[in-house]
Amino acid sequence: MTDLSEAGRPSNSARRVLFASLIGTTIEFFDFYIYATASVIVFPKLFFPTSDPTSAVLQSFATFSIAFFARPFGAALFGHFGDRIGRKATLVAALMTMGLSTIAIGLLPTYASVGVLAPLLLALCRFGQGLGLGGEWGGAVLLATENAPPGKRAWYGMFPQLGAPIGFICSNGGFLLMAETLTDAQFLDWGWRIPFIASSILVVVGLWVRLRLTETPDFRRAIEREERVRVPIAKVFATHKALLLYGTIGAVATFVLFYIMTVFALNWGTTALGYTKANFLPLQLIGVTFFGLTIPLSALAADRFGYVRTLIWTTAAMIVFGLLLGPIFGSGTTVGVLVFLIGGFALMGFTYGPLGTALAEPFPVAVRYTGASLAFNLAGILGASLAPYAATMLATTWGLGAVGWYLAIASALTLIALVAMNRGDDRDAVYVPDEVV
């Protein structure tokens, strides 16, 4: 049962809410991205040794995808408790799951020490990362939006989204710093472990902040009105199928774009284009800066013109960007690579900023944690789990132009779903309280 002792406590301050939602997703994405970076420059050598470097990278990308298949389980598990017992306790549990899994990766033995057990343990920890992130994102978005004043839902909802570029900058910046200060032998021997183990400090800070929060006003009202349902995931599939489908497909292109811009771009830039990681990572960090800068702009646009409408125009621009990807990135010049990274990450900010609010708002409070989390994480399976692998195979076989078409087709499918959402076709999302506690 939910502890109702918080009912008389004062509401969360705006500063505390926004900081708690931001730091949580920053930690989560920092943990997630250090794995993504390591899957390109570390794990192929230490956990998947083979005579063919490309084969080792593809095996590493396979473990990278495990987290995306774990995320819907995390969404269902943490979403259930988030809708039943509260946002606060569930967010703490999700953060601990992700954080402990990440720290464990930094302590794993390599293939040289324990043989095939090493990649199996790596896969298990990766599953734990995905499980935690599956529950983290939805709760962080609800923490922000359910505390937002009228007319500022997208603005509040973009703070958890800012955790993505900040976490990316911290993770890649850490790897870049170590690459500059350590020899290659030192980095592969022990240096790569530092970001994973150091994340423990961030986890402690995140837990401290979140434990000081009270429940969101929306969830407290749901308790007072006895609107909670016994099995939120069953309610979502029984009553809100169309909304779940539109939300899932409507987020697919966001995932495809992001993992093309990060994992695939890093791998292709440091192999086919001939950049060293020390030369390419700074260019990628410049691009991510534009990712962070455009998220607030997208939130302002979304609060003024509508969440879904902002996503529609951005997705149309992503189709054009996909068609231009091959010539721009394939040029290999510093200018061309920068234009590709800045343009792609700027579009990423515009599609990612309003996404959390757009997915969460249509669901009723009683199933909102579960519904929004499922839509987001199912989109992760469709859009991101195979994106680095698929993009690498397409580029190797048919060239970068094929990667651009991959992005354009995914964006076109997303555009169709967003147009359907904007028409109000998610009428089955209307909530009628039943199966209450």
N, C-alpha and C positions, 0 to 999 in steps of 0.2 A: 504493500500500500504506500501511497505517497505521503511524505511527511508534510502535514498541513501547518506546521508551526511557523512556516515562513509567511503565512497569509497576512500577518500583521506587520511584517517587516517593511521598511521603506523600499521603494522601487530602486532598481539599479540606476546609477548615474550614467549619462550618455558616454562619458569618458571611459568609465570602467567597462561598459558593455562593448564598446568599439575596440578597446585595447584587448579585451579577453577574446573576442572573435578573431581579431587580427593575429594575435600571438599564437593562438591555437593552430590556425591554418598555416601560419609561417613555419611552425615547428613541423607540422605534418608534411608540408611540401618540401621543406628542407630535408627531412628524412627520406622522402620519396625520390627527390632529385639526386641526392648523393648516390643512391643506388643506380639511377639512370646513367649518371656520368661514369660511375665505376663499371657499369655493364659494357661500356665502350672501351675504356682505357685500362682496366684492371682485371676484371673477372675472366675475360677470354684467356689471359695468360696464366692466371693462378688457379682457376677452378675448372677450366675446360681446355687443357693443353692438347694441341693437335698440330699436325704438320701443315694444315691449311688454315691460315689466319682468318679467312672469310668464314669458314665453317665454325671456328671457335666463337666468332662474333655472333653468328646466327644462333648458336646454342645458348650464348649468354642472353641474347634477346628473348629466347624462349622462356627463361626464368623470369625475365623482366615482365612478360605477359601474365605470369601467374597471378600477380597482385590484382590485375583487372578482373580476373575470374573470381577472386576472393571478395572483391568489393561489394557485389550484390548480396553476398552472405552477410557481410558486415552491415550493409544497409538494412537488411531484414532483421538481423539480430539487435543492433543498437537502435534501429528505428522502432522496433516493438517496445523496448523499454523507454525510449524517448517519448513515445506517445502514451505509454502507460504510467510510468513513475515520474517522468520529468526530464527536461532538457539538461539541467545542470549535472546531475549524477551520471547521466549517460555520456556526456561530453568528457567528463573526467576519466571514465572507463575506456573510452575510445582512444584518448590521448596516451594512456598508460599502455594499451595494447600495441599501438604503433611505436611508441618510444622504446619499449623493452625489446621489440623485434629488431629495431635498428641497432641498438647497442649490441645485441647478440651477434649481428653480422660482423661488427668490428672485432669480435673475439673468436671468430670461426677459424679452425685449422684449414689449410689449403690442400689442394689435390696432392701435392708432394708429401704431405704429412699423413693423410688418412685415406688417400685414394678416392674412390667413387663416393664415399660417405660425404666428402666435402660439398659437392654440388647438391646432394640431397638435403643437407642441412641448410645450405644457402636457399634452396627452394622453399623449405619450411619457414624460414625467417621471412622470406619474401611474401609468403602467404599471410603471415601475421601482419606485415606492413599493410597489405591490401585490406585485410579485415578491419584494422583500425581506421584507415582512411575512409573506408566505406561508411563508417558510422560518424566520423568526425565532420565531414563537409556539411551534411544536412543540418546537424545540430548547430554548427557555427553560424550558418546562414539564418536559421530560425532565432538564434540568440540575438542576432542583429536586427532582423526585420520585425520580430515580434515585440521589440522594444522601441521601434521607430515611431516618431510622431507622424501625423497625417501628411501626405505629400512628399515624404522623404524615405520611402521604403527602399527605393533603388540606391539612394545615397548611403543609407545604413548597410544595405545588403552588399555593397561593393567592398566593404572593409574586409570580410573574410576572403574575398577574391584577391585582394592585394597581397595576401599571404603567398600566392603563387609566384609572382615576380620577386618578392623579397626573399622567399625561401630559395628560389633558383639562384639569385645573385649571391646569397650567402654560401650555398653549396659549391657552385662553380668558382666563386672567388676563393673559397678555401682550397679547392683543388689547384687553382692557378697559383696561389701563394706557395703551396708545397712544391709544385712543379718548379718554381723559381728558386726555392731555397734548399731543396733536396736533390741529390743525384737520382737518376732513374733507378739505380739499384736500391737506394734507401727508400724511395717511394714505393716500389713494388714489395720490398721486404716488410716494412712496417708503417710507412707514412700514410698509405691509403686508409689505414684503420682509424686515424685520428678523427676525421669528421664524424664517423659513425659513433665512436665512444663519446666524443665531446657533446653530442646531441643530448646527453643525459643532463647537462646543465640547463639547456633550454626546456627540457621536460619538467624539471623541478620548478622553474619560473612559471611555466604554463599552468601547472597544477595549483600553485599558490594563488594565482590570479583567479582561476575558475572556481576554486573552493570558496572564494569570498563573494560569489554572486548569489543573488536570489533568483527564484523562478521567473520566467517571462510572464507579463500580464496576460497574454493570450492563453497560456496554458493554465494559469490560475483560474481564469474565467471558465475554461473548459471543465475544470474540476468542480467549480461551484454549480455549474449547470448540468453536471452529471452527463457530459457528452462523450466521455471516453468509451472506446469500443474494446471488446475482449481480445480480438485478434486483428490488429490494424492491417496486416498484410492481406488477410482474407477480405477485408472491407475494400481495400484498394482494388483488388482484382475483380471483386463482385460489382462494384458501383462506379469505379473511376478508370475503367479500362482504356477508354479513348484518350483521356487526359494523360495517362501513363505512357501510352503509345506515342502521342504527339510530343510529349516532353522528352522521351528517349531519343526519337529520331531527330528532334529539334536541337539536340546537343551533340550529335555525332560529329558534325564537321568541326566543332570546337576542339574536340579531342584529336581528330586527324591533323588539323593544322598545328596544334601545339607540339605533338610528338614528331612531326616532320621538321618543325623549326628547332627542336632541341636535340633529341637523340639521333635522328637520322642525319640532320645537318652536321652535327659534330663528327659522326662517323664518316660521312662522305667527304667532309672538308679536310679531315686528317688522313684520308686515304687517297681517294681519287683525285682530289684537288691539290694534294701535296702540302697542305699546311701542317705545321706541328701543333700539338695541343696548346703550347704556350703562345702561339700566334693566333689560333682560331678562337680560343676561349675569350680573349678580350673583345673580339668583334661580336661574339655572341652576347656578351654582357652589355655591350652598347645597345644591341637590339632589344634585350630584355628591359632595359631602362625605358624604352618607348612602350613596352608592354605595361609597365607600371604607370607611366604618365597618362596613357589613354584610358585606363580603367575609370578614374574619376570623371573624365569627360563623357564616357559612355553612361555613367550613372546620372549625370546631369541631363543628358539627352533622354534617358529612359524615364525619368520622373516628369519630364516636360511632354514628351511625345508618345510615351508608352513603352513598356518593356519589350513586348514582342515586336512592335514596329521597328524599334531600334535594331533588334536582332535581324529582322528581315533585310534591311538595307545593308547591314554589315555582311550578311551571308552572300548577298548578290555581289558585293565587292570581292569576296573570297573566291567566287567562281572566276572572276577576271584575273585575280592574282594567280590562281592555279594555272591558267592558260599561259601566263607569262613566266612561270617559275623556271622552266627549262632554260630559256635564253639568258635570264638574269643570273641565276645561281651557277649555271653551267659555264659562264664566261670565265670563272676562276679568278678574275681580277679582284683586288681589294675593294674597289668601288662597287663592282657588281655584287660581291658577297654582302657588303654593307647595305646596299639598296634592298637586297633580298631579305636580310635579317630585320632591318628596320621596318620595311613594309609589312612583312609577315607578322612580326610581333605587335605592331601597331594595330593591325586587324584583330590580332588575338585579344588585345585589351578591350576593343570595342565589342567583341562577341562574348568575352568572359565576364566583363563587368556586370551587365544586367542579368546574366544567366541564372544566378542563384535566386534572385527575386522572382524572375519569370517562371521558374520551375516550382517554387514554393507557394506563391500567393494563391494560385487557383485551388489548391487542396484545402479542405476544411482542417481546422486545428487538430481534431481528434486523430487524423491520419497523416498530418502534414509532414512529420519527420520521416515516416516510412515512405510516403509517396514521392516526395522530392528526392530523398536519398536513392530510392530505387531507379527513378528516371535518370538521375545523374550517373549512377554507377553502371546501369545497363548500357547507357551510351558509351561509357568507358570501355566495355567489352567490345562493342561494335566498332567504335571509332579509334581506340588507342591500343588495345591489347596486341593487335597485329600490325599496327602502323609502322613501327621501325623495321620490322621484319619484311612486311609487304613492300614498303618503299625501297628498301635495300635490294630486294629481288627485282623489282620493276626497273630500278635505275641500272642495275648490273646487266639486265637482259635487254632492255629497250631504251635506256637512256633516261635523263632527268625529265624529259617531256612527258614520259609515262607517269612519273610521280605527280606532275602537275595535273594531268587528267584524273588521276586518282583523287586528288583534293577537289577538283572541280565537280566530279560526279558526286562525291560525298556531300559537298555544299549544296548541290542541286536537290538532293534528297532531303536535306535539312530544310531548305527553303520551302519545299512543298509542305512539310510538317508545320513550319512556323506560320505559313499562310492559313492553314487549316485552324491553327490555334487562334489566330487573329480574327477569324470569322466567327469565333465563338462556338466552334463545332464540339467543344468539350462540354456539352450540356449535361452529360452524365456525371459531371463533377459536382453538381449541386448536392449538398449534404442534407440528409434527413436523419436526425439522431435516432439510432436504434441499437440494439444489442448493447445498451449502456450498462455501466457497472452498477 
